[in-house]
């Protein structure tokens, strides 16, 4: 197995720098390195020295995992019994069951099977094979839903799929449906595999797909498809998909020229795919093109972009219709409840719209804040109901083996393992227990885990724990030095790092404000910090100062609008500028139509965080609606 990125960064650095690790911790680091390299002999030599280490279960897991091919059922069962209800036990059980499935040891598979805590398609397929072996062909029905995905499925699924095709349960139409899902997912390799395996006139040759993938606009423009065959029509829609993904505006002309060759259903589907990409590319005609899609079936993502296209066009009738066309669970999401209310009010149905806003206004999130302001009220942080935890209760929680493991994993920068342990600790807890866990995490400096636990309460909330404000001296100094609201800096840091000062992202961003090394070097030159060295990027004083400077730099160049500056901080200033509208646009609509899912969510949360911190610090006077303002075209154009 490959070594996780954080180990290659952290462990050698710690050891080379002579950081004073306890010998047992150094042994643990060495054991993990041996595991990552698949060195069973070295791991076996180190393991006896770690028998009493708080992370001894991990050493036992690593040994079992490397030797799983030779392990006995008793070895596996012994581990599962020693560490029940733990992430290690669930991971080992899944790997063990997959091994049994590969070897078709069905009796043992059935005896040891338990549903995994998350989705695992490979294990699901092995369970189908087990049930097929035990119950006969009727059990194959369990595999049918697994077929309909745009992702490549594991080899374990192939026998069940082959049997379903042989029986006629899965049909040629089902193969074509998955071909379409693969195309939508951008999984060209899967589309090639399915298309070339289709029979007769439904076949789509792999070479044709490769050519259309290389230059889809040219293939679409030529229009040399066999319109009388299923394969020809599917190839045309493939070319449209790939061309629209690159440039929906350029794909529009050739698509309109040829789409009359398709059936009404395929034509509407193609219209919907073109409109979807146009919406994501902020094309001004996207809403008009969605109208041409009619009642074409849409994915949840396409439904959302249909609403966003209508919002960008400020076509409130279309906003209302697009939300009404969503599946009911999607309609109940906060975003679509808010925009439905706004659409109803704009259409002259204020009573129903205000009733929705009133219900939404009780929620502490971006849309709850907007809803409250839309009803003429000022947002205030809801009253907390904190718990005073006794020292005995805190001490008892701290002594739990899984809590000790979490703390040690955090100390050794084994963050993915730490997150899994904490998830198991807090799952299913009542509000009072979650607040106890959050209080403990705060006390030991695991601020991100404290926020995570406090965020999950359902009735009793402690907003002081949800919105922790550590490193106050550093943040306030950075805010003063750069003339920026400290609440905005806290809003960014809560979203970027959850106040984990030594965190390093997979992209290489470091610290509380998640600075990229190149950005930090640039800021150091701008502020003439001649004492700056790359190794200091994670220091809280430097990290907050540099992050504040970078945010303020773009805030000043983006019309003083926090939403644009937050987008620039997350996705880069070039993108934030490119996303500006062609005509003045309400700030809330601009945020809703940010093309990147991550950045859109980021901006909403940063601004909502800043509202809470601003009220707590008594620094932010403007309502959220005023902060969002009106986004104008770039350079006032």
VOGU-3710 file (C-alpha; in Angstrom, 3 decimals, decimal comma):
1> xxxxxxxxxx> 0,000/0,000/0,000  1,148/3,554/-0,599  2,191/5,759/2,299  -0,285/8,530/3,196  0,994/11,966/2,193  0,978/13,339/5,738  3,312/10,602/6,992  5,881/11,359/4,299  5,774/15,033/5,317  5,531/14,831/9,089
11> xxxxxxxxxx> 7,346/11,763/10,391  10,699/12,154/8,613  10,698/15,840/9,560  10,080/15,067/13,207  12,754/12,403/13,357  15,352/14,338/11,354  14,855/17,451/13,463  15,378/15,515/16,657  11,971/16,287/18,064  11,707/14,734/21,496
21> xxxxxxxxxx> 9,332/11,894/20,840  8,936/9,401/23,635  10,687/6,156/22,695  7,365/4,333/22,503  6,018/6,962/20,129  9,162/6,695/18,011  8,607/2,943/17,878  5,008/3,540/16,840  6,187/5,797/14,017  8,663/3,135/12,920
31> xxxxxxxxxx> 5,941/0,479/13,047  3,673/2,588/10,863  6,483/3,108/8,375  7,101/-0,652/8,246  3,378/-1,233/7,660  3,277/1,300/4,841  6,230/-0,449/3,197  4,657/-3,878/3,671  7,629/-4,978/5,782  6,081/-7,707/7,936
41> xxxxxxxxxx> 9,383/-8,798/9,459  10,331/-5,343/10,700  6,822/-4,733/12,002  6,926/-8,049/13,871  10,248/-7,066/15,460  8,911/-3,724/16,688  5,444/-4,880/17,782  6,411/-6,473/21,142  7,755/-3,126/22,361  4,350/-1,547/21,736
51> xxxxxxxxxx> 2,099/-4,022/23,545  1,138/-1,425/26,181  1,131/1,634/23,933  -2,177/3,475/23,708  -2,143/2,745/19,946  -1,369/-0,952/20,392  -4,669/-1,811/18,614  -3,286/-0,117/15,498  -0,125/-2,197/15,621  -2,219/-5,351/15,955
61> xxxxxxxxxx> -4,383/-4,222/13,050  -1,359/-3,486/10,860  0,055/-6,939/11,557  -3,229/-8,673/10,815  -3,789/-6,604/7,690  -0,372/-7,440/6,229  -0,827/-11,123/7,067  -4,515/-11,419/6,287  -3,972/-14,051/3,575  -2,488/-16,356/6,234
71> xxxxxxxxxx> -4,721/-15,346/9,141  -7,089/-17,806/10,739  -10,744/-17,059/11,461  -9,814/-17,221/15,143  -7,182/-14,489/14,697  -9,705/-12,198/13,020  -12,505/-12,999/15,443  -10,166/-12,381/18,387  -9,363/-8,877/17,122  -13,016/-8,063/16,435
81> xxxxxxxxxx> -13,974/-9,207/19,933  -11,170/-7,208/21,590  -12,005/-3,946/19,824  -15,736/-3,979/19,070  -17,497/-0,860/17,761  -14,210/0,643/16,613  -13,083/1,865/13,196  -10,286/-0,697/13,186  -12,694/-3,577/13,757  -14,995/-2,428/10,983
91> xxxxxxxxxx> -12,100/-1,947/8,565  -10,649/-5,363/9,350  -14,041/-7,047/9,006  -14,548/-5,515/5,566  -11,081/-6,593/4,360  -11,594/-10,078/5,802  -14,971/-10,477/4,130  -13,547/-9,355/0,793  -10,800/-11,945/1,127  -13,382/-14,647/1,860
101> xxxxxxxxxx> -15,422/-13,462/-1,100  -12,445/-13,604/-3,469  -11,765/-17,157/-2,302  -15,496/-18,072/-2,389  -15,420/-19,332/1,208  -19,118/-18,694/1,563  -19,872/-20,521/4,808  -17,304/-18,459/6,709  -18,413/-15,306/4,826  -21,970/-15,826/6,037
111> xxxxxxxxxx> -20,885/-16,488/9,600  -18,754/-13,334/9,795  -20,822/-10,958/7,669  -22,123/-7,717/9,122  -23,267/-4,701/7,058  -20,439/-2,156/6,837  -20,967/1,292/8,396  -20,635/2,950/4,970  -21,264/2,053/1,366  -18,822/-0,490/-0,075
121> xxxxxxxxxx> -19,810/-1,679/-3,544  -17,243/-4,474/-3,681  -18,481/-5,981/-0,433  -22,092/-5,536/-1,562  -21,314/-7,581/-4,677  -19,659/-10,312/-2,654  -22,764/-10,416/-0,486  -24,838/-10,924/-3,647  -22,600/-13,829/-4,657  -22,908/-15,306/-1,175
131> xxxxxxxxxx> -26,707/-15,022/-1,243  -26,797/-16,441/-4,784  -24,793/-19,442/-3,614  -27,079/-19,930/-0,630  -30,524/-18,992/-1,960  -30,311/-19,399/-5,719  -30,923/-16,979/-8,577  -33,625/-14,996/-6,810  -30,890/-13,370/-4,728  -29,423/-11,738/-7,827
141> xxxxxxxxxx> -32,079/-9,018/-7,683  -29,967/-7,390/-4,950  -27,344/-6,561/-7,616  -29,675/-4,706/-9,997  -29,368/-1,263/-8,283  -25,584/-1,643/-8,266  -25,564/-1,669/-12,070  -26,941/1,849/-12,466  -23,900/3,993/-11,773  -21,475/6,080/-13,760
151> xxxxxxxxxx> -18,587/4,754/-11,677  -16,514/1,723/-12,588  -17,665/-1,200/-10,472  -15,284/-3,770/-8,932  -14,611/-7,099/-10,637  -16,540/-8,766/-7,805  -19,745/-7,468/-9,409  -19,118/-8,976/-12,836  -20,475/-12,512/-12,205  -23,777/-11,158/-10,868
161> xxxxxxxxxx> -24,143/-8,703/-13,740  -23,373/-11,424/-16,301  -26,015/-13,675/-14,773  -28,578/-10,876/-14,780  -27,951/-10,214/-18,458  -28,147/-13,940/-19,263  -31,539/-14,123/-17,525  -32,786/-10,970/-19,246  -33,292/-9,130/-15,963  -30,840/-6,507/-17,156
171> xxxxxxxxxx> -31,538/-5,539/-20,757  -29,873/-3,736/-23,635  -31,815/-0,644/-22,545  -30,219/-0,962/-19,122  -26,763/-1,133/-20,716  -27,509/2,011/-22,691  -28,779/3,696/-19,523  -25,487/2,971/-17,770  -23,579/4,146/-20,832  -25,373/7,462/-20,418
181> xxxxxxxxxx> -24,576/7,584/-16,693  -20,902/6,938/-17,451  -20,895/9,747/-20,010  -22,495/12,159/-17,531  -19,892/11,188/-14,914  -17,054/11,828/-17,374  -16,013/8,168/-17,135  -14,948/7,753/-20,748  -13,209/4,418/-20,151  -16,413/2,893/-18,760
191> xxxxxxxxxx> -18,452/4,377/-21,605  -16,057/2,764/-24,086  -16,294/-0,599/-22,348  -20,096/-0,578/-22,241  -20,570/0,920/-25,690  -18,296/-1,561/-27,448  -20,029/-4,452/-25,673  -23,522/-3,497/-26,868  -25,004/-5,753/-29,529  -25,712/-4,990/-33,173
201> xxxxxxxxxx> -26,858/-1,493/-34,073  -26,672/-0,378/-30,462  -22,895/-0,835/-30,425  -20,744/2,268/-30,052  -17,229/1,482/-31,261  -14,418/2,345/-28,842  -12,553/4,102/-31,660  -15,532/6,343/-32,399  -15,770/7,279/-28,734  -12,032/8,005/-28,625
211> xxxxxxxxxx> -12,297/10,278/-31,687  -15,304/12,121/-30,259  -13,478/12,532/-26,968  -10,380/14,005/-28,660  -12,278/16,688/-30,580  -15,954/16,550/-29,656  -16,891/19,877/-31,209  -15,475/18,852/-34,595  -17,297/15,495/-34,470  -20,531/17,180/-33,412
221> xxxxxxxxxx> -20,181/19,818/-36,126  -19,710/17,211/-38,868  -22,791/15,360/-37,625  -21,817/12,118/-39,371  -23,760/9,847/-37,069  -25,935/6,918/-38,024  -29,143/8,524/-36,773  -31,121/5,330/-37,464  -29,264/3,239/-34,891  -29,102/3,375/-31,115
231> xxxxxxxxxx> -25,307/3,397/-31,297  -25,264/6,376/-33,636  -27,612/8,377/-31,460  -25,662/7,543/-28,323  -22,443/8,634/-30,024  -24,069/11,953/-30,986  -25,121/12,562/-27,379  -21,623/11,588/-26,219  -20,101/14,175/-28,551  -22,576/16,774/-27,305
241> xxxxxxxxxx> -21,748/15,987/-23,672  -18,017/16,306/-24,187  -18,304/19,438/-26,339  -20,691/21,160/-23,918  -18,466/20,276/-20,974  -15,708/22,293/-22,658  -17,806/25,151/-24,054  -21,592/25,005/-24,059  -21,885/28,155/-26,143  -19,747/26,689/-28,920
251> xxxxxxxxxx> -21,651/23,390/-28,825  -25,023/25,080/-29,168  -24,895/25,773/-32,922  -24,062/22,276/-34,189  -26,409/20,739/-31,622  -29,354/22,818/-32,845  -28,498/21,865/-36,423  -28,644/18,106/-35,782  -30,957/17,602/-32,811  -34,029/17,204/-35,024
261> xxxxxxxxxx> -32,648/13,807/-36,030  -33,324/12,481/-32,523  -36,490/11,316/-30,808  -38,276/13,805/-28,591  -36,977/12,142/-25,434  -33,361/12,132/-26,604  -33,693/15,686/-27,902  -34,974/16,942/-24,541  -32,218/15,025/-22,776  -29,580/16,651/-24,981
271> xxxxxxxxxx> -31,143/20,077/-24,418  -30,964/19,476/-20,669  -27,291/18,443/-20,756  -26,357/21,480/-22,855  -28,288/23,788/-20,525  -26,680/22,198/-17,463  -23,177/22,967/-18,700  -24,256/26,412/-19,876  -25,547/27,153/-16,377  -22,303/26,024/-14,767
281> xxxxxxxxxx> -20,389/28,195/-17,232  -22,665/31,162/-16,371  -23,839/31,467/-19,946  -26,527/34,165/-20,153  -28,838/31,932/-22,233  -28,736/28,942/-19,876  -32,231/29,562/-18,491  -33,722/29,787/-21,988  -32,012/26,545/-22,958  -33,367/24,803/-19,859
291> xxxxxxxxxx> -36,865/25,712/-21,032  -36,178/23,639/-24,159  -35,454/20,616/-21,921  -39,111/20,442/-20,916  -39,788/17,489/-18,640  -36,489/15,684/-19,324  -35,359/13,708/-16,253  -32,598/15,512/-14,365  -30,030/14,530/-11,788  -30,102/16,318/-8,436
301> xxxxxxxxxx> -27,153/18,437/-9,581  -28,906/19,389/-12,832  -32,086/20,288/-10,918  -30,018/22,638/-8,748  -28,394/24,294/-11,753  -31,768/24,715/-13,432  -32,795/26,861/-10,458  -29,477/28,724/-10,497  -29,802/29,503/-14,200  -33,229/30,989/-13,537
311> xxxxxxxxxx> -31,860/32,981/-10,582  -29,015/34,356/-12,656  -31,605/35,439/-15,249  -33,832/36,752/-12,400  -36,721/34,827/-13,963  -38,773/34,178/-10,831  -41,494/32,146/-12,532  -38,811/29,779/-13,780  -37,215/29,666/-10,326  -40,516/28,545/-8,824
321> xxxxxxxxxx> -41,163/25,983/-11,572  -37,640/24,556/-11,352  -37,908/24,080/-7,587  -41,355/22,494/-7,951  -39,831/19,971/-10,386  -37,254/18,807/-7,834  -37,756/15,605/-5,840  -39,453/16,435/-2,554  -36,393/15,784/-0,311  -34,318/18,175/-2,427
331> xxxxxxxxxx> -37,010/20,840/-2,238  -36,700/20,748/1,546  -33,054/21,787/1,536  -32,544/25,218/3,059  -31,359/26,801/-0,182  -34,396/25,829/-2,182  -36,853/26,707/0,585  -35,336/30,189/0,697  -35,407/30,734/-3,050  -38,897/29,288/-3,317
341> xxxxxxxxxx> -40,058/31,853/-0,778  -38,338/34,637/-2,677  -39,921/33,447/-5,936  -43,394/33,319/-4,376  -43,049/36,858/-3,062  -41,757/38,094/-6,419  -44,744/36,460/-8,135  -47,242/38,196/-5,867  -47,835/35,367/-3,374  -46,373/36,992/-0,243
351> xxxxxxxxxx> -48,292/35,076/2,424  -46,975/31,654/1,433  -43,510/33,055/0,817  -43,318/34,762/4,202  -44,534/31,628/5,955  -41,601/29,698/4,460  -39,193/32,460/5,459  -40,539/32,493/9,008  -39,930/28,752/9,368  -36,443/29,020/7,874
361> xxxxxxxxxx> -35,486/32,030/9,994  -34,966/29,880/13,060  -31,943/28,134/11,554  -28,377/29,293/12,204  -27,011/29,142/8,688  -26,607/31,367/5,632  -30,217/30,930/4,518  -31,654/31,233/8,007  -29,904/34,577/8,350  -31,134/35,775/4,959
371> xxxxxxxxxx> -34,659/34,590/5,744  -34,698/36,444/9,046  -33,558/39,657/7,392  -36,110/39,197/4,609  -38,831/39,259/7,278  -37,539/42,605/8,549  -35,727/41,264/11,611  -32,099/41,533/12,695  -30,133/38,333/13,156  -29,039/37,551/16,695
381> xxxxxxxxxx> -27,206/34,456/17,844  -29,689/32,082/19,490  -29,409/31,700/23,228  -26,977/28,952/24,217  -27,763/26,301/26,772  -24,251/25,294/27,867  -23,613/22,516/30,326  -21,308/22,792/33,307  -19,477/19,482/33,278  -18,091/18,121/36,507
391> xxxxxxxxxx> -14,418/17,299/36,756  -15,392/13,705/37,427  -17,379/13,476/34,187  -14,589/15,086/32,178  -11,977/12,842/33,769  -14,025/9,716/33,075  -14,439/10,702/29,426  -10,717/11,442/29,099  -9,852/7,966/30,441  -11,782/6,126/27,747
401> xxxxxxxxxx> -9,448/4,057/25,572  -10,876/5,444/22,332  -10,556/9,033/23,578  -6,927/8,400/24,528  -6,305/6,966/21,077  -7,819/10,048/19,469  -5,521/12,370/21,406  -2,425/10,331/20,623  -3,319/10,077/16,932  -3,643/13,858/16,857
411> xxxxxxxxxx> -0,263/14,265/18,557  1,369/12,040/15,927  -0,377/13,814/13,030  -2,253/10,661/12,053  -5,221/12,818/11,172  -7,362/10,428/9,061  -7,209/7,818/11,820  -7,967/10,472/14,434  -11,030/11,630/12,514  -12,353/8,074/12,231
421> xxxxxxxxxx> -11,864/7,426/15,969  -13,685/10,646/16,877  -16,514/9,836/14,492  -17,052/6,516/16,265  -16,861/8,165/19,678  -19,561/10,723/18,881  -21,947/8,747/16,671  -25,394/8,322/18,145  -24,729/10,451/21,236  -27,420/12,519/22,915
431> xxxxxxxxxx> -26,961/16,295/23,039  -25,604/16,260/26,591  -22,996/13,641/25,667  -21,996/15,544/22,545  -21,456/18,692/24,601  -19,323/16,736/27,063  -17,219/15,421/24,184  -16,933/18,926/22,738  -15,886/20,387/26,086  -13,192/17,741/26,506
441> xxxxxxxxxx> -11,883/18,310/22,983  -11,715/22,057/23,598  -9,771/21,560/26,821  -7,130/19,387/25,144  -6,796/21,689/22,148  -8,654/19,558/19,591  -10,672/22,565/18,492  -11,879/21,052/15,231  -13,285/18,016/17,067  -14,932/20,281/19,650
451> xxxxxxxxxx> -16,709/22,195/16,888  -17,631/18,972/15,114  -19,299/17,535/18,210  -21,047/20,778/19,186  -22,341/21,212/15,624  -24,242/17,920/15,878  -26,546/18,728/18,768  -30,215/18,623/17,873  -32,080/20,463/20,657  -29,645/21,752/23,250
461> xxxxxxxxxx> -26,948/23,943/21,703  -23,819/25,656/22,962  -22,830/28,323/20,441  -19,711/29,123/22,427  -18,461/25,631/21,559  -19,808/25,706/17,998  -18,003/28,970/17,346  -14,813/28,688/19,338  -12,434/31,654/19,237  -8,956/30,430/20,155
471> xxxxxxxxxx> -5,743/32,335/19,348  -7,588/35,576/20,079  -4,414/37,637/20,545  -3,025/36,567/17,155  -6,267/37,144/15,278  -6,903/40,557/16,815  -3,347/41,675/16,101  -3,679/40,534/12,474  -7,031/42,316/12,141  -5,631/45,605/13,513
481> xxxxxxxxxx> -2,506/45,463/11,392  -4,467/44,908/8,204  -7,594/46,946/9,001  -9,944/44,024/8,508  -12,828/42,843/10,696  -11,577/40,175/13,070  -14,921/38,399/12,674  -14,156/37,806/8,988  -10,760/36,330/9,874  -12,384/33,980/12,360
491> xxxxxxxxxx> -15,040/33,139/9,784  -12,336/32,120/7,322  -10,268/30,168/9,836  -13,283/28,260/11,147  -13,985/27,100/7,611  -10,386/26,596/6,514  -8,841/24,772/9,465  -11,335/24,643/12,328  -8,423/26,175/14,271  -6,042/23,250/13,819
501> xxxxxxxxxx> -2,807/25,219/13,728  -0,540/22,486/12,349  -2,869/21,122/9,676  -1,496/20,623/6,152  -4,023/20,057/3,359  -3,583/17,577/0,534  -2,813/20,565/-1,720  -0,091/21,785/0,652  -1,947/24,649/2,369  -0,735/25,179/5,923
511> xxxxxxxxxx> -2,059/26,387/9,243  -5,005/28,287/10,648  -5,557/30,351/7,496  -4,486/27,537/5,125  -1,793/29,448/3,303  -0,104/27,977/0,258  3,703/28,287/0,481  3,797/30,430/-2,673  1,184/32,788/-1,258  3,125/33,105/1,989
521> xxxxxxxxxx> 6,329/33,956/0,094  4,461/36,607/-1,915  2,939/38,166/1,215  6,320/38,163/2,974  7,737/40,268/0,111  4,743/42,620/0,139  5,073/43,314/3,868  8,887/43,226/3,831  9,202/40,392/6,327  12,889/39,637/5,801
531> xxxxxxxxxx> 12,854/37,240/8,758  10,314/34,950/7,110  11,390/31,392/6,350  9,172/28,674/4,798  9,469/26,601/7,973  7,652/29,386/9,867  4,494/29,318/7,725  2,537/27,431/10,396  3,378/29,792/13,271  0,062/31,214/14,402
541> xxxxxxxxxx> 1,256/34,818/14,506  2,711/34,739/11,001  -0,074/32,598/9,572  -2,843/34,893/10,794  -0,951/38,056/9,746  -0,258/36,742/6,250  -3,776/35,366/5,833  -5,278/38,689/6,928  -3,052/40,620/4,505  -3,959/38,352/1,593
551> xxxxxxxxxx> -7,683/38,567/2,324  -7,600/42,344/2,749  -5,529/42,741/-0,421  -8,269/41,139/-2,501  -11,096/42,686/-0,481  -9,765/46,114/-1,475  -9,515/45,099/-5,134  -12,929/43,466/-5,243  -15,036/46,486/-4,348  -14,777/45,807/-0,610
561> xxxxxxxxxx> -17,248/42,918/-0,982  -16,577/40,089/1,499  -18,303/37,491/-0,710  -15,997/38,176/-3,664  -12,926/38,300/-1,426  -13,855/34,988/0,220  -14,310/33,421/-3,209  -10,908/34,759/-4,235  -9,338/33,377/-1,042  -10,703/29,905/-1,803
571> xxxxxxxxxx> -10,637/29,614/-5,597  -8,212/32,338/-6,649  -8,804/35,974/-7,605  -8,918/35,239/-11,339  -11,921/32,987/-10,931  -13,695/35,390/-8,583  -13,324/38,106/-11,221  -14,400/35,806/-14,064  -17,581/34,882/-12,199  -18,775/38,485/-11,978
581> xxxxxxxxxx> -22,026/39,131/-13,861  -22,586/41,033/-17,081  -25,085/43,290/-15,313  -25,505/44,227/-11,616  -26,706/41,198/-9,664  -27,962/40,710/-6,123  -25,092/39,395/-3,993  -27,051/36,436/-2,641  -27,805/35,300/-6,205  -24,152/35,746/-7,148
591> xxxxxxxxxx> -23,087/33,506/-4,273  -25,741/30,913/-5,150  -24,439/30,710/-8,714  -20,717/30,321/-7,991  -19,754/27,492/-10,370  -17,511/25,543/-7,968  -19,476/23,549/-5,389  -16,689/23,815/-2,828  -16,280/27,577/-3,236  -20,031/28,223/-3,159
601> xxxxxxxxxx> -20,353/26,316/0,117  -17,203/27,964/1,456  -18,392/31,524/0,836  -21,772/30,871/2,454  -20,190/29,370/5,547  -17,494/32,022/5,890  -20,073/34,815/5,786  -22,444/33,026/8,173  -19,519/32,301/10,540  -18,488/35,955/10,418
611> xxxxxxxxxx> -22,010/37,061/11,313  -21,925/34,946/14,480  -18,416/36,068/15,434  -19,241/39,691/14,664  -22,147/39,633/17,078  -20,067/37,846/19,713  -17,245/40,397/19,363  -19,590/43,342/18,723  -17,611/44,281/15,586  -19,928/43,698/12,595
621> xxxxxxxxxx> -22,844/46,085/12,329  -24,055/45,400/8,791  -26,770/42,790/8,128  -25,764/39,881/5,893  -27,913/41,224/3,044  -26,028/44,516/3,154  -22,674/42,742/3,226  -23,672/40,769/0,148  -24,810/43,937/-1,597  -24,977/44,051/-5,382
631> xxxxxxx> -22,182/42,521/-7,438  -21,285/44,672/-10,415  -19,523/43,725/-13,658  -15,745/43,632/-13,646  -14,142/47,089/-13,826  -17,629/48,615/-13,737  -18,379/47,340/-17,252
//
